[in-house]
Amino acid sequence: MRPVDYPYLTSSVARLSGIPVRAYRDGDELCRCFPADLPRDPMEICREEIFAIGEHVGTYVTPWFHYYGVLNAGNVRFVLGPTAQIMADEQKLREIAFRADVPPEAIPAFLDGIHAIRRVPVETLITILCLLNHLLNGGETLELSDLSIRGAEEAPFLADDRRTSRSLGADEPIRETHNTLAAEEALMEIVSRGDSEALRNWLASAPPIRSGTIAVDQLRQMRNLFIVTATLTSRAAIRGGMREDDAFTLSDAYIQRAELLSSHESILNLQINMLLEFTEQVEDLRRSRHVTRLSLDAANYVRHHLSEPVSVAKMADAFFLSRPYLSAKFRQETGQTLTDFILSEKTEEAKRLLRYSDKPQAAIASFLGFSSQGHFARVFKKYAGMTPGEYREKRR
C-alpha cells in the first residue's frame, strides 16, 4: 500500500470544505492548510480538549458554539475547524482573539480570517470526517450516532444528578396530562427579570413537569421540548431588554447544539445552561437601579463594544443625540452618570476574565480598552472594592 500523502490530503480537504485543516503525527504538526490567513490559530484555546478525543471520529463544540472535527488514524490526527452555521458576533470573536493571544495590531486580520471561513453545517463536517475515516481506517463506516460530541454541557449543573433531572421532569414518563403552564409562566418571568438567583432556586425545587407528547421517540421528545424552551426563553429575554438579534442568534446556536446530543442528561444540562445564560445576560443589562429604555440601549451598546475605549461622545453619536442631552437624560432616568455606567460594566467583564481565564492583568486591561494597567487597576478598585489581583485570588 502506498504511503499517505498527508499534505495533499490536508490541502484538498481544506480547499473543498473552506475550513482550516491540520494534520499531526504523535502530537507534532505535520502540515496545515487554512482558507484564509490567521495570525494565530484559535484551536490552541481548546487544544487540550480536542486532543483528548481518542475515538476514530469525534466533534468538539466550543463555548462560542464553533465546532471542530477530529479524525484519528493510528498516530496521525486530523483537526478540522473552527466552523459553525452561526458565527459568534464581533465582540465574542474579539474575545476569542484575546484568549488566543492575538496581538492587538493583528486583531483586524484575525477577524477577517475568521469571517473568511466557510460556514458549514455540522452534518457536512461529520460527513467529511467519516469519508476520511473510511479512507484511513481500513474502510470503517460510521454514522452520526456512532460519534462522540464533546462540549460544555457535559458538566452537570447540580451535584445531585437525579435532582437535576427531576427539576425539569426528565425522569417522568411521557403522558398526556399537562401541568406546564404555571411553571412555564413562572420560569419565563424569572428570565425576563434577569433574576439568576431566583432561577437557581427554582431549578432546585421545581415540581416535575409533565408535558404533552410531541414525539414518539423519547430522545426526539427531549430535543423538541428543548426547542420549545429555547423559543420561549429567547422571547422572555427580549422582553427583559435583550436585543432581538442577540436573543435569536443565541437561541439558534443552542438548538443546533442540542440536535447533536445523544443522551437525555446532556440535553437537560444544556437546557439548564441555556436558561442560566439568557437570565444572566438580562441581569447584566438590567443591573442599573432604574431600568429604562435608555439604560437598556446603553447596556446593549457597551456589551457590543467592551473591547473598545467606549466614551460618552461615541455613544451620543451612535444614539443620534447630543452629548450633554444623553448624559443628562441617562442620569435623570437611572440616577447614575453614563461614565460610571460604562466603567462599571467594564469592571463586571473584567471580573469574568479574571475568574475564568489565566490572562495577565495587563492583557485584560488592553483588551477592555483601558489606557494602561494602572488606569485599569484604579477603575477596578473603585467599582469592585478591591484590586484585580485580590479579586482573582479570592474568587479562585
C-alpha positions as CSV (number, residue, x, y, z in Angstrom):
1,M,0.0,0.0,0.0
2,R,1.4,3.4,-1.0
3,P,2.1,5.8,1.9
4,V,-0.5,8.5,2.5
5,D,0.4,12.0,1.1
6,Y,-0.8,14.0,4.2
7,P,0.0,17.5,2.8
8,Y,-2.0,16.7,-0.4
9,L,-4.9,15.3,1.7
10,T,-4.9,18.2,4.1
11,S,-4.9,20.9,1.3
12,S,-7.5,19.0,-0.7
13,V,-10.0,18.8,2.2
14,A,-9.3,22.5,3.2
15,R,-10.0,23.7,-0.4
16,L,-13.1,21.6,-0.8
17,S,-14.6,22.5,2.6
18,G,-13.4,26.0,3.0
19,I,-12.4,25.4,6.6
20,P,-9.0,25.1,8.3
21,V,-7.4,21.6,8.3
22,R,-4.3,20.5,10.3
23,A,-2.5,17.1,10.4
24,Y,-0.4,15.9,13.4
25,R,1.8,12.9,14.0
26,D,2.4,11.9,17.6
27,G,1.2,15.4,18.6
28,D,3.6,17.3,16.3
29,E,2.2,19.2,13.4
30,L,2.8,17.7,10.0
31,C,1.1,20.3,7.8
32,R,-1.8,22.7,7.7
33,C,-4.0,24.5,5.2
34,F,-6.2,27.4,6.1
35,P,-8.5,29.1,3.5
36,A,-7.5,32.5,4.9
37,D,-4.6,33.9,6.8
38,L,-5.0,33.8,10.6
39,P,-2.3,35.4,12.8
40,R,-3.0,32.8,15.5
41,D,-4.7,29.5,15.4
42,P,-7.9,29.7,17.5
43,M,-7.7,25.9,18.0
44,E,-5.0,26.5,20.6
45,I,-7.6,27.8,23.0
46,C,-9.1,24.3,23.3
47,R,-6.2,22.1,22.1
48,E,-6.2,20.0,25.3
49,E,-9.9,19.2,24.9
50,I,-9.6,18.4,21.2
51,F,-6.5,16.2,21.7
52,A,-8.3,14.3,24.5
53,I,-10.7,12.8,21.8
54,G,-9.4,9.3,21.4
55,E,-12.1,7.8,19.1
56,H,-11.5,7.5,15.4
57,V,-14.0,10.3,14.8
58,G,-15.2,13.0,17.2
59,T,-16.5,16.5,17.4
60,Y,-15.8,19.3,19.9
61,V,-18.1,22.3,20.4
62,T,-16.6,25.4,22.0
63,P,-18.4,27.8,24.4
64,W,-18.9,30.1,21.4
65,F,-20.7,27.2,19.6
66,H,-18.0,26.9,17.0
67,Y,-17.1,23.2,16.3
68,Y,-14.1,21.2,15.4
69,G,-13.9,17.8,13.8
70,V,-11.2,15.2,14.8
71,L,-10.1,12.2,12.9
72,N,-7.6,9.7,14.5
73,A,-5.8,7.2,12.3
74,G,-3.0,5.4,14.1
75,N,-0.6,8.0,15.3
76,V,-1.9,10.7,12.9
77,R,-4.6,13.1,13.9
78,F,-6.6,15.5,11.6
79,V,-8.3,18.5,13.1
80,L,-10.8,20.5,11.0
81,G,-12.3,23.8,12.1
82,P,-13.5,26.0,13.5
83,T,-16.7,26.4,11.7
84,A,-20.3,26.9,12.5
85,Q,-23.7,27.6,11.0
86,I,-23.9,30.8,13.1
87,M,-20.6,32.5,13.8
88,A,-20.1,34.4,17.0
89,D,-20.7,38.1,16.9
90,E,-17.9,40.7,16.7
91,Q,-17.4,41.2,20.4
92,K,-17.2,37.4,21.0
93,L,-14.8,37.0,18.1
94,R,-12.6,39.7,19.8
95,E,-12.7,37.7,23.0
96,I,-11.6,34.6,21.1
97,A,-8.7,36.6,19.6
98,F,-7.8,37.8,23.2
99,R,-7.8,34.2,24.5
100,A,-5.7,33.1,21.6
101,D,-3.1,35.8,22.4
102,V,-3.6,37.6,19.1
103,P,-1.6,40.9,19.3
104,P,-3.9,44.0,19.3
105,E,-2.5,45.2,16.0
106,A,-3.3,41.8,14.4
107,I,-6.9,41.5,15.6
108,P,-8.4,43.0,12.4
109,A,-6.6,40.4,10.3
110,F,-7.7,37.7,12.7
111,L,-11.4,38.8,12.4
112,D,-11.1,38.9,8.6
113,G,-9.6,35.4,8.7
114,I,-12.4,34.0,10.8
115,H,-15.1,35.7,8.6
116,A,-13.4,34.0,5.5
117,I,-14.0,30.5,6.9
118,R,-17.0,28.9,5.2
119,R,-20.0,28.3,7.5
120,V,-20.6,24.6,7.3
121,P,-23.4,22.6,8.9
122,V,-22.2,20.1,11.5
123,E,-23.6,17.2,9.4
124,T,-21.4,18.3,6.5
125,L,-18.3,18.4,8.8
126,I,-19.2,14.9,10.1
127,T,-19.6,13.6,6.5
128,I,-16.1,14.8,5.7
129,L,-14.7,13.1,8.8
130,C,-16.5,9.9,8.0
131,L,-15.1,9.9,4.5
132,L,-11.5,10.4,5.8
133,N,-12.1,7.7,8.4
134,H,-13.2,5.3,5.7
135,L,-10.1,6.1,3.7
136,L,-7.6,6.0,6.5
137,N,-9.0,3.4,9.0
138,G,-9.4,0.3,6.9
139,G,-12.7,1.0,5.3
140,E,-14.6,1.6,8.6
141,T,-18.0,3.1,8.1
142,L,-19.5,5.3,10.8
143,E,-22.8,7.2,11.3
144,L,-23.7,10.3,13.3
145,S,-25.0,8.1,16.2
146,D,-21.5,6.4,16.4
147,L,-19.7,9.7,17.1
148,S,-18.6,11.4,20.3
149,I,-19.5,15.1,20.6
150,R,-17.8,16.9,23.4
151,G,-18.6,20.3,24.9
152,A,-19.6,22.4,27.9
153,E,-22.9,20.7,28.5
154,E,-21.1,17.5,29.8
155,A,-20.6,19.1,33.2
156,P,-23.8,18.7,35.3
157,F,-25.3,21.9,36.7
158,L,-26.1,20.4,40.2
159,A,-24.0,18.0,42.2
160,D,-27.1,15.7,42.6
161,D,-27.7,14.5,39.0
162,R,-31.0,12.9,40.0
163,R,-32.3,16.2,41.4
164,T,-31.2,18.0,38.2
165,S,-33.1,15.5,36.1
166,R,-36.2,15.7,38.3
167,S,-36.2,19.5,38.3
168,L,-37.2,19.5,34.7
169,G,-39.0,16.3,34.5
170,A,-36.6,14.1,32.6
171,D,-37.5,11.0,34.7
172,E,-41.2,11.4,34.2
173,P,-42.9,9.1,31.7
174,I,-44.5,10.8,28.7
175,R,-48.2,11.3,29.4
176,E,-51.0,13.4,28.1
177,T,-51.5,15.1,31.5
178,H,-50.2,18.7,31.2
179,N,-49.1,20.9,34.1
180,T,-46.7,23.1,32.2
181,L,-48.5,26.5,32.0
182,A,-47.9,27.7,35.6
183,A,-44.3,26.5,35.7
184,E,-43.7,28.0,32.2
185,E,-45.1,31.4,33.2
186,A,-43.0,31.4,36.5
187,L,-39.8,30.4,34.7
188,M,-40.2,33.0,31.9
189,E,-41.0,35.7,34.4
190,I,-37.7,34.9,36.1
191,V,-35.8,35.1,32.8
192,S,-37.4,38.4,31.8
193,R,-36.5,39.9,35.2
194,G,-32.9,38.6,34.9
195,D,-33.1,37.1,38.3
196,S,-30.4,34.4,38.2
197,E,-30.6,33.7,42.0
198,A,-34.3,33.0,41.7
199,L,-33.7,30.8,38.7
200,R,-31.2,28.6,40.6
201,N,-33.7,28.3,43.5
202,W,-36.5,27.4,41.0
203,L,-34.3,24.7,39.4
204,A,-33.5,23.2,42.8
205,S,-37.1,23.0,44.0
206,A,-39.5,23.0,40.9
207,P,-42.0,20.1,40.7
208,P,-41.7,17.6,37.9
209,I,-43.1,19.0,34.6
210,R,-45.4,16.7,32.6
211,S,-45.6,17.9,29.0
212,G,-47.6,16.6,26.2
213,T,-46.3,14.0,23.7
214,I,-44.7,15.8,20.8
215,A,-42.6,12.9,19.5
216,V,-42.8,9.1,19.6
217,D,-39.1,8.7,20.3
218,Q,-38.0,9.8,23.8
219,L,-34.8,11.4,22.6
220,R,-36.7,13.3,19.9
221,Q,-39.2,14.3,22.6
222,M,-36.3,15.9,24.7
223,R,-35.0,17.7,21.7
224,N,-38.4,19.1,20.7
225,L,-39.0,20.2,24.3
226,F,-35.6,21.9,24.2
227,I,-36.6,23.8,21.0
228,V,-39.8,24.9,22.7
229,T,-37.9,26.1,25.8
230,A,-35.3,27.9,23.7
231,T,-38.1,29.7,21.8
232,L,-39.9,30.8,24.9
233,T,-36.7,31.8,26.7
234,S,-35.4,33.9,23.9
235,R,-38.7,35.9,23.8
236,A,-38.7,36.3,27.6
237,A,-35.1,37.7,27.3
238,I,-36.2,40.1,24.6
239,R,-39.0,41.4,26.9
240,G,-36.3,41.8,29.5
241,G,-34.3,44.1,27.2
242,M,-32.0,41.8,25.2
243,R,-31.6,42.7,21.5
244,E,-33.7,40.6,19.2
245,D,-30.7,39.7,17.0
246,D,-28.7,38.6,20.1
247,A,-31.5,36.6,21.6
248,F,-32.4,34.8,18.3
249,T,-28.8,34.1,17.5
250,L,-28.1,32.6,20.9
251,S,-31.3,30.5,20.7
252,D,-30.4,29.2,17.3
253,A,-26.9,28.2,18.4
254,Y,-28.3,26.3,21.4
255,I,-30.9,24.5,19.3
256,Q,-28.2,23.4,16.9
257,R,-26.1,22.2,19.8
258,A,-29.0,20.2,21.2
259,E,-29.5,18.4,17.9
260,L,-26.0,17.0,18.2
261,L,-26.5,15.4,21.6
262,S,-27.5,11.8,22.1
263,S,-28.4,11.5,25.8
264,H,-31.2,12.8,28.0
265,E,-28.7,14.0,30.6
266,S,-26.6,16.1,28.2
267,I,-29.7,17.7,26.6
268,L,-31.0,18.5,30.1
269,N,-27.7,20.0,31.3
270,L,-27.5,22.1,28.1
271,Q,-31.1,23.3,28.7
272,I,-30.2,24.4,32.2
273,N,-27.1,26.2,30.9
274,M,-29.2,27.9,28.3
275,L,-31.7,29.2,30.8
276,L,-28.8,30.5,33.0
277,E,-27.1,32.2,30.1
278,F,-30.2,34.1,29.0
279,T,-31.1,35.1,32.5
280,E,-27.6,36.3,33.3
281,Q,-27.4,38.3,30.1
282,V,-30.7,40.0,31.0
283,E,-29.4,40.5,34.5
284,D,-26.3,42.2,33.1
285,L,-28.5,44.5,31.0
286,R,-30.8,45.4,33.9
287,R,-28.1,46.0,36.5
288,S,-28.8,49.7,36.9
289,R,-31.2,50.6,39.7
290,H,-33.9,52.1,37.4
291,V,-34.4,50.1,34.2
292,T,-35.4,52.4,31.3
293,R,-35.3,52.0,27.6
294,L,-32.3,54.3,27.5
295,S,-30.4,52.3,30.2
296,L,-31.2,49.1,28.2
297,D,-29.9,50.6,25.0
298,A,-26.8,51.8,26.7
299,A,-26.2,48.4,28.2
300,N,-26.6,46.7,24.9
301,Y,-24.2,49.2,23.3
302,V,-21.5,48.7,25.9
303,R,-21.8,44.9,25.7
304,H,-21.1,45.1,22.0
305,H,-18.1,47.4,22.4
306,L,-16.5,46.1,25.6
307,S,-13.1,45.7,23.9
308,E,-13.0,49.3,22.7
309,P,-12.4,52.6,24.6
310,V,-16.2,53.4,25.0
311,S,-16.9,57.1,25.6
312,V,-20.0,59.2,26.1
313,A,-19.2,61.1,22.9
314,K,-19.2,57.8,20.9
315,M,-22.5,56.7,22.4
316,A,-24.1,60.1,21.7
317,D,-23.1,59.7,18.1
318,A,-24.5,56.2,18.0
319,F,-27.8,57.2,19.5
320,F,-28.0,60.4,17.4
321,L,-28.2,62.6,20.5
322,S,-26.1,65.4,21.7
323,R,-23.6,64.5,24.4
324,P,-25.0,66.9,27.1
325,Y,-28.5,65.7,26.4
326,L,-27.6,62.0,26.6
327,S,-25.6,62.5,29.8
328,A,-28.3,64.5,31.5
329,K,-31.1,62.1,30.3
330,F,-29.3,59.0,31.4
331,R,-28.5,60.4,34.9
332,Q,-32.1,61.6,35.2
333,E,-33.6,58.2,34.4
334,T,-31.1,56.0,36.2
335,G,-29.5,58.1,38.9
336,Q,-26.1,57.2,37.6
337,T,-23.7,59.0,35.3
338,L,-23.1,57.4,32.0
339,T,-19.3,57.3,32.6
340,D,-19.9,55.4,35.9
341,F,-22.2,53.0,34.0
342,I,-19.6,52.4,31.3
343,L,-16.8,51.7,33.7
344,S,-18.9,49.5,36.0
345,E,-19.9,47.4,33.0
346,K,-16.2,47.0,32.0
347,T,-15.4,46.1,35.6
348,E,-18.0,43.3,35.5
349,E,-16.4,41.9,32.3
350,A,-13.0,42.2,33.9
351,K,-14.3,40.1,36.9
352,R,-15.3,37.4,34.5
353,L,-12.0,37.3,32.7
354,L,-10.0,37.4,36.0
355,R,-12.1,34.5,37.3
356,Y,-12.3,32.3,34.2
357,S,-9.1,33.0,32.3
358,D,-5.4,33.0,33.2
359,K,-4.6,36.1,31.2
360,P,-2.4,38.7,33.0
361,Q,-3.9,41.9,34.2
362,A,-2.1,43.9,31.6
363,A,-3.6,41.9,28.8
364,I,-7.1,42.2,30.3
365,A,-6.7,46.0,30.6
366,S,-5.6,46.3,27.0
367,F,-8.5,44.0,25.8
368,L,-11.1,46.2,27.7
369,G,-9.8,49.4,26.1
370,F,-8.1,50.9,29.2
371,S,-5.2,53.3,28.5
372,S,-2.8,51.4,30.9
373,Q,-2.7,48.7,33.5
374,G,-2.6,51.4,36.2
375,H,-5.8,53.0,34.9
376,F,-7.5,49.6,34.8
377,A,-6.4,48.9,38.4
378,R,-7.7,52.2,39.7
379,V,-11.1,51.8,38.0
380,F,-11.4,48.2,39.1
381,K,-10.7,49.0,42.8
382,K,-13.2,51.9,42.6
383,Y,-16.1,49.7,41.3
384,A,-15.2,46.3,42.8
385,G,-13.8,47.5,46.2
386,M,-10.5,45.5,45.8
387,T,-7.6,45.3,43.3
388,P,-7.8,42.9,40.3
389,G,-5.2,40.7,42.0
390,E,-7.1,40.5,45.2
391,Y,-10.3,39.7,43.3
392,R,-8.7,36.9,41.3
393,E,-7.1,35.3,44.4
394,K,-10.4,35.5,46.3
395,R,-12.7,34.2,43.5
396,R,-10.4,31.3,42.5
